Amino acid sequence: MIGVTKVIILTLRQAYMATFNFLDIYYSETKDDTLGMLLGSLNPFVWVDPEPNNPNICSTGDPAAWEDWVGIVRKFTNKNQLDSEQAFRIMIEFLKFYKDDFDYAPGWLIEELAGKSHDTPKWLDCIAASISM
């Protein structure tokens, strides 16, 4: 079918991991210092995850980053699952939060993502990777 996008449901952890992977790709392409610093805080691979099988908890380089993520999610839904479009829009809001509150996210990236669709191959690849983790 033309124009039909499959709805992909993610846990909060999977959506967070897709976001981290997506931003990491942008960092690899641009080497933007601000994005690199943000990724250091968001990095889910710095610490051993105390509950690796809990889909609603994720260990991050800065423990507050996970709480910030959940706080942004809760502005949109009380559910512990997101569809791929929600996760993409929440990623943008998460970046805006870090930009507005801490000046810790690149404005150019927020502007670029605001004009993108959630079904880009790059985002869908990050979702697929996060589901297989």
C-alpha positions as CSV (number, residue, x, y, z in Angstrom):
1,M,0.0,0.0,0.0
2,I,1.2,3.5,-0.8
3,G,1.4,6.0,1.9
4,V,0.7,3.6,4.8
5,T,3.2,3.6,7.7
6,K,3.2,0.7,10.1
7,V,2.6,1.8,13.7
8,I,5.5,0.6,15.9
9,I,4.9,0.5,19.6
10,L,7.9,1.1,21.9
11,T,8.5,0.9,25.6
12,L,9.8,4.0,27.3
13,R,13.3,2.4,27.4
14,Q,13.1,1.5,23.7
15,A,12.0,5.0,22.8
16,Y,14.9,6.5,24.9
17,M,17.4,4.1,23.2
18,A,16.1,5.0,19.8
19,T,16.5,8.7,20.7
20,F,20.1,8.2,21.9
21,N,21.0,6.2,18.8
22,F,19.4,8.8,16.5
23,L,21.3,11.6,18.2
24,D,24.5,9.6,18.1
25,I,24.2,9.3,14.4
26,Y,23.9,13.1,14.1
27,Y,26.9,13.5,16.3
28,S,28.9,11.0,14.2
29,E,28.0,13.0,11.1
30,T,28.6,16.5,12.5
31,K,31.0,16.2,15.5
32,D,29.0,19.0,17.1
33,D,30.5,19.7,20.6
34,T,27.2,20.6,22.2
35,L,25.5,17.4,20.9
36,G,28.6,15.4,22.1
37,M,28.3,16.8,25.6
38,L,24.5,16.1,25.7
39,L,25.2,12.5,24.5
40,G,27.6,12.0,27.4
41,S,24.8,12.8,29.8
42,L,22.2,10.7,28.0
43,N,24.5,7.7,27.4
44,P,22.8,4.6,28.6
45,F,26.0,2.5,28.4
46,V,28.1,4.3,31.1
47,W,26.7,2.4,34.1
48,V,25.6,-1.1,34.6
49,D,21.8,-1.1,34.3
50,P,20.4,-2.3,37.7
51,E,17.1,-3.5,36.0
52,P,18.0,-4.4,32.4
53,N,14.7,-6.3,32.0
54,N,12.5,-3.4,33.2
55,P,11.1,-1.7,30.1
56,N,10.3,1.5,32.1
57,I,13.7,2.2,33.6
58,C,17.0,3.1,32.0
59,S,20.4,3.9,33.5
60,T,22.0,7.0,32.0
61,G,25.4,8.8,32.3
62,D,23.6,11.6,34.2
63,P,20.8,9.8,36.3
64,A,18.7,13.0,36.0
65,A,18.5,12.5,32.2
66,W,16.2,9.5,32.5
67,E,13.9,11.4,34.9
68,D,13.9,14.4,32.5
69,W,13.0,12.0,29.6
70,V,10.1,10.5,31.6
71,G,9.0,14.0,32.6
72,I,8.7,15.0,29.0
73,V,6.9,11.8,28.1
74,R,4.4,12.4,30.9
75,K,3.5,15.8,29.4
76,F,2.1,13.8,26.5
77,T,0.9,10.5,28.0
78,N,0.6,8.5,31.2
79,K,1.1,5.3,29.3
80,N,4.4,3.3,29.4
81,Q,4.3,2.8,25.7
82,L,4.8,5.2,22.8
83,D,4.2,4.8,19.1
84,S,7.1,5.7,16.8
85,E,5.6,9.1,15.9
86,Q,5.1,10.0,19.6
87,A,8.6,9.0,20.4
88,F,10.0,11.2,17.6
89,R,8.0,14.2,18.7
90,I,9.0,13.6,22.4
91,M,12.6,13.4,21.3
92,I,12.2,16.9,19.8
93,E,10.5,18.2,23.0
94,F,13.3,16.6,25.1
95,L,15.9,18.5,23.0
96,K,14.0,21.7,23.4
97,F,13.9,21.2,27.2
98,Y,17.6,20.7,27.4
99,K,18.1,23.8,25.1
100,D,15.8,26.0,27.1
101,D,16.7,24.9,30.6
102,F,20.4,24.2,30.3
103,D,21.5,25.6,26.8
104,Y,22.7,22.0,26.4
105,A,21.3,21.0,23.0
106,P,22.1,22.3,19.5
107,G,19.4,24.7,18.2
108,W,20.2,23.8,14.6
109,L,19.3,20.2,15.3
110,I,15.9,21.1,16.9
111,E,15.1,23.2,13.9
112,E,16.1,20.4,11.5
113,L,14.2,17.7,13.3
114,A,11.0,19.9,13.6
115,G,10.8,19.7,9.8
116,K,11.3,16.0,9.5
117,S,8.8,13.1,9.5
118,H,8.9,10.3,12.0
119,D,9.1,7.7,9.3
120,T,12.5,8.6,7.9
121,P,14.8,5.6,7.4
122,K,17.3,6.9,9.9
123,W,14.7,7.1,12.7
124,L,13.2,3.7,11.7
125,D,16.6,2.1,11.8
126,C,17.2,3.5,15.3
127,I,13.8,2.1,16.4
128,A,14.7,-1.3,15.0
129,A,18.0,-1.3,16.8
130,S,16.4,-0.3,20.1
131,I,13.8,-3.1,19.8
132,S,16.5,-5.7,19.2
133,M,18.6,-4.6,22.3
